[in-house]
Amino acid sequence: MADPRRRVPATDGVLGTPQVRAAVSRLGRDLVKRVVHSAQQRARTGEIAPEQVVETALSALPEAATGMREVLNATGVLLHTNLGRAPLSDAAVEALRGAAGTTNVELDLGTGRRGPRGASVVEALLDAVPAAEAAHVVNNGAAALALAATALAQGREIVLSRGEMVEIGDGFRIPELLCSTGARLREVGTTNRVRPADYADAVGPDTGFLLKVHPSNFVITGFAASVPVSELSGLAPPLVADIGSGLLHPHPALPDEPDATTTLADGADLVIASADKLLGGPQAGLLLGRADIVQRLRRHPLARALRCGKLTLAALEATLRGPRTPVAEALRQDQATLLRRAERIAAELTGAGVLARARPSTATVGGGGAPGVELPSAAVALPHGFAGRLRAGRPAVLARIERGECLLDLAALPADRDRTLVAAVGAVA
């Protein structure tokens, strides 16, 4: 009999089929060619029939030319760091598309000359926070703090409470970041208690600035005391406040979460915040405050290394000027509405033969924001074994395991994705 390996289709023949040609235009020739070669090799070893090469190659191709895949966030964590924190608004996504080509990121269209980078974003920030005299944007919150420490306190001291020397995700520690800039830390108070006099006694001719850091991922309770910004504003050095989560204004659902407007009104000279948290925008670091300080940061050589690309600037401006973000919408939801959604989903899944039930749940903000705050939510409870299968699905679904059940919490999932969620569960049932 003829060797079946002779019937394995040639590479050019496979690449020339209409479906594979479409994949090449979407994913690139090199990526598709590697997948085709793998399918051909499986046919040569007899694992698949030669006639299955095209079908096998197509099924093995990724959805996009990137390793990142869509994941439905059913964890009940609104800002899940492992999932990229804040999902962008439709306006921000559209802005990304518009900025993907050539754009006037550093061009004054009126004069035809080079213009200030991201001027419209700064204008949007100042419109959103009138209490700030000036604003600057860098590529993330840690970069904003590093720029402030380098420009204002290199070779000098930063006065910081011991209770605010925090560690955030992946072993990242604020004290280590500050010391890496060439600044020295002057620790005041104790882990659980600090007083205004502790800061005043530490201030001297070598002080670069006083730093307040919101301990955004933990809470100290009991015999504890901290000093608010309003009680430190009278001391001579600049007062820098890292509020962390990116709220620009007070939020009724998060009364203890600091915001930029209030912090500036209380006397901070510079406020640092992350745009990809409660603001609901892309990853970026925001610096708002006194004009002379912001200008000093903007003109520092390190600012060039930390600047944002055009895509971030476009998405951030659309976040600031556009409609409410998905994070803002999620914070406005009530438990009764979420429970009705969960009941509809559970009923549909039960009708399809899946053991599912709706139940009340508790969500959290996440992303290092609003520690200890619980948000009333609702979830669809499935058997434990669904969790792994859902993570491997397309789209992937990340659930929460609680008391032996797989919970699909709806707090972070927009209602228009309910149909997709039902289909994802059905596909792995």
C-alpha positions in Angstrom: 0.0 0.0 0.0 1.1 3.6 -0.6 2.7 5.4 2.3 0.0 7.6 3.8 2.7 10.2 4.6 2.8 10.9 0.8 -0.8 12.2 1.1 0.2 14.9 3.7 -0.7 18.2 1.9 2.2 20.5 1.1 2.7 23.7 3.2 1.9 26.1 0.4 -1.2 24.1 -0.4 -2.5 24.4 3.2 -1.5 28.1 3.4 -3.4 28.7 0.1 -6.8 27.4 1.4 -9.3 30.3 2.0 -9.7 29.7 5.7 -5.9 29.5 6.3 -5.3 32.6 4.1 -7.8 34.5 6.3 -5.9 33.4 9.4 -2.6 34.6 7.9 -4.1 38.1 7.4 -5.3 38.1 11.0 -2.4 36.4 12.8 0.6 36.7 10.5 2.3 34.2 8.2 5.0 33.0 10.5 2.7 32.1 13.4 0.2 30.3 11.1 3.0 28.5 9.3 4.4 27.1 12.6 0.9 25.7 13.4 0.6 24.2 10.0 4.0 22.4 10.3 2.9 21.0 13.6 -0.3 19.6 12.1 1.7 18.1 9.2 4.0 16.4 11.6 1.0 14.9 13.5 -0.2 13.5 10.1 3.2 12.0 9.3 3.3 10.2 12.6 -0.2 8.8 12.1 -1.8 10.8 14.9 -4.3 12.4 12.5 -5.3 11.6 8.9 -3.6 13.6 6.1 -7.1 15.0 5.3 -7.3 16.5 8.8 -4.3 18.8 8.5 -6.2 21.9 7.6 -8.9 21.3 10.2 -6.3 20.5 12.9 -4.3 23.6 12.1 -7.3 25.9 12.2 -8.4 24.5 15.5 -5.0 25.0 17.0 -4.6 28.7 15.9 -5.0 31.3 18.7 -7.8 33.8 18.6 -5.3 36.7 18.2 -1.6 37.3 17.7 -1.1 37.7 21.4 -0.9 35.3 24.4 -3.5 37.4 26.2 -7.0 36.0 26.1 -10.3 37.4 27.1 -11.3 36.3 30.6 -14.8 36.8 32.1 -14.3 38.1 35.6 -16.7 36.2 37.8 -14.6 36.4 41.0 -16.5 39.2 42.7 -13.3 41.3 42.7 -14.0 44.5 40.8 -10.3 45.4 40.2 -8.6 42.0 39.8 -4.8 42.7 39.4 -4.2 39.4 37.6 -6.9 40.3 35.1 -5.5 43.8 34.4 -7.5 45.7 37.0 -10.1 48.1 35.5 -11.9 47.1 32.3 -12.0 50.1 30.0 -15.2 51.9 29.0 -16.5 51.7 25.4 -15.3 55.3 25.0 -11.8 54.4 26.0 -11.7 51.4 23.7 -12.9 53.5 20.8 -10.2 56.1 21.7 -7.6 53.3 21.5 -8.7 52.4 18.0 -8.5 56.0 16.9 -5.0 56.5 18.4 -3.7 53.2 17.0 -2.7 54.9 13.8 -0.9 58.3 13.4 -2.3 60.9 15.7 -1.5 64.4 17.0 0.0 63.2 20.2 2.8 65.8 20.0 1.6 68.1 17.2 -0.2 71.4 17.2 -2.5 71.1 14.3 -3.2 74.8 14.3 0.5 75.8 13.8 1.9 72.6 12.3 4.6 72.7 14.9 5.5 70.3 17.7 3.1 70.6 20.6 3.2 69.5 24.3 2.7 65.8 24.7 -0.7 64.8 26.0 -1.8 68.4 26.6 -5.5 67.5 26.2 -5.2 64.7 28.8 -3.7 67.2 31.3 -6.6 69.6 30.5 -9.1 66.8 31.1 -7.5 66.0 34.5 -7.6 69.7 35.6 -11.2 69.9 34.5 -12.0 66.8 36.6 -10.0 68.1 39.6 -10.2 71.9 39.7 -8.4 71.9 43.1 -5.1 71.0 41.3 -3.1 73.8 39.8 -1.2 71.4 37.4 -1.1 67.8 36.4 1.3 65.3 34.9 0.8 61.7 33.8 3.4 58.8 33.8 3.1 55.1 33.1 2.0 53.8 36.5 1.5 54.7 40.1 4.9 53.4 41.2 6.5 55.5 38.5 4.8 58.6 39.8 6.1 58.0 43.3 9.6 57.3 42.0 9.6 60.5 40.0 8.5 62.5 43.0 11.1 61.0 45.2 13.9 61.5 42.7 13.0 65.1 41.8 12.2 66.3 45.3 14.3 64.2 47.7 17.3 62.6 46.0 20.1 62.7 48.5 17.7 64.0 51.1 15.2 62.6 53.6 11.6 61.5 53.1 9.6 61.6 56.3 7.2 58.6 56.5 5.2 56.9 59.2 6.2 53.3 60.0 2.6 52.2 59.7 2.6 53.4 56.0 5.7 51.5 54.8 3.6 49.1 52.9 4.2 46.1 50.6 1.8 45.7 47.7 1.6 42.9 45.1 4.4 40.7 43.9 6.7 41.6 46.8 6.9 45.3 45.8 7.7 47.5 48.8 7.3 51.2 49.0 10.5 51.7 51.2 12.7 49.9 48.7 11.3 52.0 45.8 12.0 55.2 47.7 15.5 54.2 48.7 16.3 53.2 45.1 15.9 56.8 44.0 18.8 57.9 46.2 16.5 59.3 49.0 16.8 58.4 52.6 13.8 57.4 54.8 13.2 59.1 58.1 10.7 56.8 59.9 8.4 58.3 62.5 6.0 56.8 65.0 5.3 53.1 65.5 3.6 50.5 63.3 0.2 51.2 64.9 0.5 54.8 66.2 1.9 58.1 64.9 1.2 61.6 66.1 1.6 65.1 64.5 4.5 65.8 66.8 6.4 62.8 65.4 6.4 64.4 61.9 7.2 67.9 63.3 10.2 66.6 65.3 11.6 64.8 62.2 11.5 67.9 59.9 14.8 69.5 59.4 17.0 71.2 56.8 17.6 67.9 55.1 13.9 67.0 54.6 12.9 66.6 51.0 9.2 66.1 51.7 6.7 64.5 54.0 4.9 61.5 52.5 1.5 60.1 53.4 0.8 56.6 51.9 -2.7 55.2 52.0 -2.4 51.6 53.3 -4.7 50.5 50.6 -4.5 46.7 51.0 -4.7 46.3 54.8 -6.3 47.8 57.8 -4.8 48.3 61.3 -7.5 48.2 64.0 -7.5 48.4 67.8 -4.9 50.6 69.5 -4.0 52.6 66.4 -3.7 56.2 65.4 -2.6 58.0 62.2 -2.3 61.6 61.2 -4.6 63.0 58.5 -3.3 65.2 55.7 -5.1 68.2 57.1 -3.0 68.1 60.3 0.3 68.0 58.4 -0.2 70.7 55.8 1.2 73.4 58.0 4.7 72.0 58.2 7.3 73.6 56.0 8.4 70.8 53.5 6.1 69.8 50.6 3.5 67.3 51.6 3.1 64.4 49.1 0.1 62.1 49.5 -0.1 58.8 47.6 -3.8 58.0 47.7 -3.4 54.8 45.6 -6.7 53.9 44.1 -7.4 56.8 41.9 -10.6 58.3 43.2 -10.8 61.9 42.0 -13.8 62.8 44.2 -15.5 61.3 47.3 -17.6 58.2 46.6 -20.7 57.4 48.7 -20.0 53.7 48.6 -16.4 54.1 49.8 -16.5 56.8 52.5 -13.1 55.9 53.9 -11.3 55.8 50.6 -9.1 59.0 50.0 -9.8 61.0 46.9 -7.7 63.6 45.0 -10.0 66.6 45.4 -10.4 66.2 49.2 -6.7 65.5 49.7 -5.7 68.6 47.9 -8.3 70.7 49.7 -6.9 69.3 53.0 -3.5 70.8 52.2 -1.5 68.2 50.2 1.0 69.9 47.8 1.1 66.9 45.5 -1.3 63.9 45.1 -0.2 60.7 43.5 -2.8 58.1 42.2 -3.2 55.2 39.9 -5.6 55.6 36.9 -6.2 51.9 36.4 -8.0 51.4 39.7 -11.1 53.1 40.9 -10.8 55.8 38.2 -11.5 52.9 35.8 -8.9 53.9 33.2 -5.7 52.5 31.7 -2.6 51.8 33.7 -1.1 55.3 34.4 0.2 57.3 37.3 -1.4 60.7 38.0 0.4 63.6 39.7 -1.8 66.5 40.7 -1.0 69.6 42.8 1.0 72.8 43.0 2.1 74.2 39.7 5.8 74.7 40.7 6.1 71.1 42.0 4.5 69.5 39.0 6.6 71.6 36.6 9.7 70.4 38.5 8.7 66.8 38.0 7.7 67.3 34.4 11.2 68.8 33.5 13.2 66.2 35.4 15.2 63.9 33.1 13.5 60.8 34.6 10.1 62.0 33.4 11.1 61.1 29.8 11.7 57.5 30.8 8.4 57.3 32.6 6.2 58.9 30.0 3.0 57.3 28.6 2.5 56.2 25.0 -0.3 57.6 22.8 -2.6 54.7 23.5 -2.6 55.3 27.2 -3.1 59.0 26.8 -6.0 58.5 24.5 -7.7 55.9 26.7 -7.2 58.1 29.8 -8.7 61.2 28.3 -11.7 59.2 27.1 -12.1 57.8 30.6 -12.0 61.3 32.1 -14.3 62.9 29.6 -16.6 59.9 28.6 -19.5 58.2 30.2 -19.3 56.2 33.5 -16.7 53.5 33.4 -17.5 49.8 34.1 -16.0 50.1 37.5 -18.2 53.1 38.4 -21.3 51.2 37.1 -20.3 48.1 39.2 -20.1 50.3 42.3 -23.7 51.5 41.7 -25.3 48.1 41.4 -27.7 46.9 44.1 -27.8 43.3 45.4 -31.5 42.8 44.5 -30.7 43.5 40.8 -27.7 41.2 40.9 -29.7 38.5 42.5 -32.4 38.6 39.8 -29.6 38.2 37.2 -28.2 35.2 39.1 -31.6 33.6 39.3 -32.2 34.0 35.6 -28.8 32.5 34.8 -29.2 29.6 37.3 -32.7 28.8 35.9 -31.4 28.7 32.3 -28.4 26.5 33.3 -30.7 24.2 35.3 -33.0 23.8 32.3 -29.9 22.7 30.3 -29.1 20.0 32.9 -26.5 21.9 34.9 -26.7 21.8 38.7 -26.9 25.6 39.5 -28.4 27.8 42.1 -28.5 31.6 42.8 -27.3 32.8 46.1 -26.3 36.1 47.8 -22.6 36.8 47.8 -20.1 39.4 48.8 -17.8 41.2 46.5 -14.7 43.4 47.1 -13.0 46.3 45.3 -9.6 44.7 45.0 -6.6 46.2 43.2 -5.3 47.6 46.5 -8.4 49.7 47.1 -10.9 50.0 49.9 -9.5 47.3 52.2 -12.1 45.7 54.4 -15.0 47.0 52.4 -17.6 44.4 51.5 -20.0 45.0 48.6 -23.3 43.1 48.6 -23.5 40.9 45.5 -25.0 37.7 44.1 -23.6 34.6 42.5 -24.4 31.5 40.6 -23.2 28.4 42.5 -21.9 25.4 40.5 -20.2 22.2 41.5 -16.5 22.6 42.4 -15.3 20.8 39.3 -16.5 23.6 36.9 -13.7 26.0 38.0 -10.9 24.4 36.1 -12.9 23.6 33.0 -14.2 27.2 32.8 -10.6 28.6 33.1 -9.7 26.5 30.1 -12.7 27.5 28.0 -13.1 30.1 25.3 -13.7 32.6 26.6 -12.0 31.7 29.8 -14.1 32.3 33.0 -12.4 33.0 36.3 -14.7 32.0 39.2 -14.2 31.9 42.9 -14.0 28.8 45.0 -15.9 29.1 48.3 -16.9 26.3 50.7 -16.4 23.7 48.1 -18.5 25.4 45.4 -17.6 27.2 42.2 -19.1 30.7 42.5 -19.8 32.9 39.5 -20.1 36.2 41.2 -21.8 38.9 39.0 -20.5 42.1 40.7 -17.6 42.6 38.2 -19.5 41.1 35.2 -21.6 43.5 33.1 -25.1 42.4 32.5 -24.6 42.3 28.7 -22.1 39.4 29.2 -24.7 37.1 30.9 -25.4 35.3 27.7 -21.7 34.7 27.1 -21.4 33.4 30.6 -24.3 31.0 30.1 -22.7 29.7 26.8 -19.3 29.3 28.5 -20.8 27.2 31.2 -22.8 25.1 28.8 -19.7 24.5 26.6 -17.9 22.8 29.5 -20.8 21.1 31.2 
